[in-house]
Amino acid sequence: MSEQDGMSLKDPSPDARYPDALGHPTELPPQEETDRHGGRPKGIGALLGVLGVVYGDIGTSPLYALQSSVKTVGSVEHPAQIGEVIGMASLIFWALMLIVTIKYVLLVMRADHNGEGGIIALMSLAQRVCQSSYFRWVFGLVGIAGACLFFGDSIITPAVSVLSAVEGIEIAAPNASPFIIPIALVVLLGLFAAQALGTGKIGRAFGPIMLIWFTTIAVLGVHGILLYPKILLAVLPWYALQFIVSHGTLSFLALGSVVLSVTGAEALYADMGHFGRSPIRYAWCFLVLPALSLNYFGQAAQIIVDPHTLANPFYHLGPAWIQIPLLILATMATIIASQAGISGSFSLCRQLIQLGYLPRTRIIHTNAHEEAQIYLPSLNWILAFGAIILVLSFQSSAALASAYGIAVTGTFLCTCVLAMVVFRRVFNWSAWSTGLVFGFFFILDGIFFAANVLKIPDGGWVPLTIACASTLIMTTWQRGRQLIRGRQRADAVPVASFLARLSQSRITRVPGLAVFLTSDPEIIPSALLHNLRHNRVLHDKVLFVTVLTLDQPDVRPDKRLEVKELSSNIYRIIVRYGFMEMPNLPLALSALHEINFDPIQASYFTSHDLVFRSKVPKMSLWRMWVFLYLLNNATPISEFFRIPPERVMEFGVRVAI
């Protein structure tokens, strides 16, 4: 990137000190990292927080998962056989056990990156331990693919969750059924409009509500199990295997719906940095898993006793008097589930911006004391628009479920590939053990993904389209910035050459402190050259500042700054941030006590790239259009680095690519 950004793409090369020829940043050795999570909630507070943030998505899956699964083998008019229903319940139970309990809770959550989890943190960890630049590129592509699928999931989750909850009106108040879609749209609009307020105050209420939710679905599940106690045999894997063997191709189709029961499993890993692994594990093993299993078994038992309840087995579990309270509770639970997905997409987008995969965008902090509580207006309304379009297009949660599974299973596959590398290289597992364990999960995830590929015509194209569009945007942005950096390097003046000529020149030095942002500390920023060309003066004190985003979540305060005096009152400053942190350049530079940095007196000089198509273009016309749109709509550097705009002077620089 250019000096207007002061940022560059990450490269996990452990030997790098400054950006290389491509502008890739340095990284600190693992021992220099620090855990910034000392303020995590603990005890009951942590468990309630986990319930409200981590388990909202997977906790609301009973609203549609079993219904969608059983409908692959039967219907209200042609009921599924008892063995088929038991087999389906067994498949769901063992999906929860294998994918969520063993893969995520017991294994993947061990692979934290300085306390942080999620696909981007795992990608950075895998790249760090890999020596081959080719494989680092491959792992980066896998991580980006998983992140793009997560964005698709973030659009689908609010739509399917809210719609499935509101569909309870068909049971509680059948006459109001025509209002399902309008009510769902109102709830979605209210949900996305409320994002600007932040989740601080609302978040404290999430945990108790979800505790009531899991208790309620467990009690309803027990009520259903009492109708047909033999459904508890579904805990035996024999019934799942028997269903697969006896139904052949049909069982393959059924797996595409079974995977809906594990949606949200990635949230266990992604939110690990907020709570730590222990509260997440305890909440899953002692509350969430038992409650989900009981409810799924209860729904299955009820369908066996009365096949007509397949129309909406979740709401039929309760007596008539509980329908309206249950509808309200389910709606609240789905809003919480949607909120967790939306907040996760905000955090993921911020990480991608910090790592240079996306252009700068406006980021609003909704809590003065919590760095993680952020709001991205542009992304928020993109998600809102997508969710509303999905509700209007698919009209029901059952139809929309077809679009859900492929995003979830695609992310599972990406996580599995990266985890395989980390466990082999970081945890020193033998090749045999790594291949056996993660090879099994890769095959399992691959089967679930393949089953959902068959649903592409019915809605699976939605997350794939979103993922492909997101990947196209990221790769186009990277390519465009790479071409700009190459052009700038060709015209650059090395620092050493400039300083040698400066001592012999008659340039006038004027009072003041000038900060020049540059992505490469070894060359003179073009903003300085333009300032000399037009104003013919140089400030008494000059700082060349490079902001680096490392491939680690955060940076210790004592490792934030690196200062070197290049000449009399001319300094090179390296400012380091982790990909989970938001830059505040004036605040960081205020720690430069040795040079008496005064943020009120400092003037910041940047350059603005005026990009145009060269005679021999290196980008196709349509990609150039996409890149220029992203470049022209990027957030101003002063806002992104939190620099007072009145202290910024910007020079336009024409760049042909």
HUJO-V843524 format. One record per backbone hydrogen bond with DSSP energy under -0.5 kcal/mol. CO is the residue of the C=O (numbers start at 1). NH is the residue of the N-H. Records with the same first field share a line. If there is no record, write none. Layout:
CO=NH  NH
This chain:
2=5  6
6=547
9=25
13=16
16=27
20=23
24=20
29=32
30=33
32=556
34=36
37=40
42=45  46
43=47
44=48
45=49
46=50
47=51
48=52
49=53
50=54  55
55=59
56=60
57=60
58=61
60=63
61=64  65
64=68
65=69
66=70
67=71
69=72
70=73  74
78=75
81=85
82=86
83=87
84=88
85=89
86=90
87=91
88=92
89=93
90=94
91=95
92=96
93=97
94=98
95=99  100
96=101
97=102
98=103
99=104
100=105
101=106
102=107
103=108
104=109
107=110
108=111
110=112
112=114
113=116
116=113
118=122
119=123
120=124
121=125
122=126
123=127
124=128
125=129
127=130
132=136
133=137
134=138
135=139
136=140
137=141
138=142
139=143
140=144
141=145
142=146
143=147
144=148
145=149
146=150
147=151
148=152
149=153
150=154
151=155
152=155  156
153=157
154=158
155=159
156=160
157=161
158=162
159=163
160=164
161=165
162=166
163=167
165=168
166=169
167=170
168=171  172
169=173
173=176
174=177
176=179
177=180
179=183
180=184
181=185
182=186
183=187
184=188
185=189
186=190
187=191
188=192
189=193
190=194
192=195
193=196
194=197
195=198
199=203
200=204
201=204
202=205  206
203=206  207
205=209
206=210
207=211
208=212
209=213
210=214
211=215
212=216
213=217
214=218
215=219
216=220
217=221
218=222
219=223
220=224
221=225
222=226
224=227  228
225=228
228=231
229=232
230=233
231=234
232=235
233=236
236=239  240
237=241
238=242
239=243
240=244
241=245
242=246
243=247
244=248
247=250
248=251  252
249=253
250=254
251=255
252=256
253=256
254=257  258
255=259
257=260
258=261
259=262
260=263
262=265
264=267  268
265=268  269
266=270
267=271
269=272
271=274  275
272=276
276=280
277=281
278=282
279=283
280=284
281=285
282=286
283=287  288
284=289
287=291
288=292
289=293
290=294
291=295
292=296
293=297
294=298
295=299
296=300
297=301
298=302
299=303
300=304
301=305
302=306
306=309
307=310
308=311
309=312
312=316
313=317
314=317
315=318
319=322
320=323
322=326
323=327
324=328
325=329
326=330
327=331
328=332
329=333
330=334
331=335
332=336
333=337
334=338
335=339
336=340
337=341
338=342
339=343
340=344
341=345
342=346
343=347
344=348
345=349
346=350
347=351
348=352
349=353
350=354
351=355
352=357  358
353=356
355=10
360=635
364=366  375
369=371
370=373
372=374
373=366  367
375=364  377
376=380
377=381
378=382
379=383
380=384
381=385
382=386
383=387
384=388
385=389
386=390
387=391
388=392
389=393
390=394
391=395
396=400
397=401
399=402
400=403  404
401=404  405
404=407  408
405=409
406=410
407=411
408=412
409=413
410=414
411=415
412=416
413=417
414=418
415=419
416=420
417=421
418=422
419=423
420=424
421=425
422=426  427
423=429
430=434
431=435
432=436
433=437
434=438  439
435=439
436=440
437=441
438=442
439=443
440=444
441=445
442=446
443=447
444=448
445=449
446=450
447=451
448=452
449=453
450=454
452=455
453=456
455=458  459  460
456=459  461
459=462
460=464
461=465
462=466
463=467
464=468
465=469
466=470
467=471
468=472
469=473
470=474
471=475
472=476
473=477
474=478
475=479
476=480
477=481
478=482
479=483
480=484
481=485
482=486
483=487
484=488
485=489
486=490
487=491
489=492
492=494
493=524
494=498
495=499
496=500
497=501
498=502
499=503
501=504  505
502=505
508=510  538
510=540
512=541
513=603
514=516  543
515=517  605
516=545
520=523
522=495
525=528  529
526=530
527=531
528=532
529=533
530=534
531=535  536
532=536
536=508
538=510
541=514
542=571
543=516  545
544=546  573
545=518
546=548  575
548=550  577
550=552  579
552=579
553=580
556=559
557=560
560=576
562=574
564=566  572
567=570
569=542
570=566  567
571=544  573
572=564
573=546  575
574=562  576
575=548
577=550
578=581
584=588
585=589
586=590
588=591
589=592
591=593
592=595  597
593=596
597=599
598=601  602
601=513
603=515
604=649
605=517
606=651
607=609
608=653
609=611
610=655
612=657
614=617
615=617
620=624
621=625
622=626
623=627
624=628
625=629
626=630
627=631
628=632
629=633
631=634
636=639  640
637=641
638=643
639=642
641=585  586
644=647
645=648
647=604
649=606
651=608
653=610
655=612
657=618
